[in-house]
């Protein structure tokens, strides 16, 4: 099938879900293509309102141990990637942290912790994260606690990664550390939950995230079963664009199955939109009312002399609901 036919089919499928706003809460910005931005935006402008995106600071593990690699990455997330998303009518937010994988890298971990305060107060930063455990080492616990303290200092919520191995123990340790530090549980999102860990998080005051993947962590039918069993209070879903096999469209796919399974529309919206917006709005960087407004698009703008365009006529519009503008 030609590429344009694939895109048209994709847009029609998203539009068929009807009237939904999407909050994509597990994307690595540099892995999201302009074509995906464009397709999501075209579909959302037709029926789905505005498309919004949140990106997380992903593991880097630079081989030379250069803290400057992280500085470049953070600058990119808050500069070029924020600009690039805006050129397609996408509200861009991000979380920043020393990822648990890098916490064990003594060449970079102390320097990144020193670097973070420079960025946590910048526009668009809605949480400290992902933090947490990977191999559950003493170094990971040390930097987990240090970043909880940073979040307190900058009045930000936190996004907590739970480990792929021995997830239940890692979740228990995460919840215990949050309590030991005295961090408010209502400002903690424990992510990558499964059937084994969701009851633990629900017993706390933390929020419970679920990452929907093709082969790992959680899938659509299991997520539907969890919503039917536990309801929607402080529960949210996310999809991924990162290394390994992932699918950034798992949020709308899960929404489609929730509807097919008879879950009430209000509950579907709560899990896919209201809950993530409410959680990250605690940062003071995300205004739920402002997200309902149609974002203006001005592709004539440049970022440090650079454009997202490659010879096309720039699209300039602030009017909602219009497709087929120059540059589409």
MOTATA-V778956 format. One line per field, one symbol per residue. ss: DSSP state (H for helix, E for strand, L for the rest). Layout:
ss->???
//
This chain:
ss->LLHHHHHHHHHHHHHHHLLLLEEEEEELHHHLLHHHHHHHHHHHHHHHLLEEEEEELLLLLLLLLLHHHHHHHHHHHHLHHHHHHHLLLLEEEEEELLLLLHHHLLLLHHHHHHHHHHHHLLLLEEEEEEEELLLLLHHHHHHHHHHHHHHHHHLLEEEEELLLLLHHHHHHHHHHHHHHHLLLHHHEEELLLLHHHHHHHHHLLLEEEEEELLLLEELHHHHHHHHHHHLLLLEEEELLELLLLLLLLHHHHHHHHHHHLLLLHHHHHHHHHHHHHHHHHHHLLLLHHHHLLLLLEELLLLELLELLLLLLLLLEELLLLLLLLLLL
//
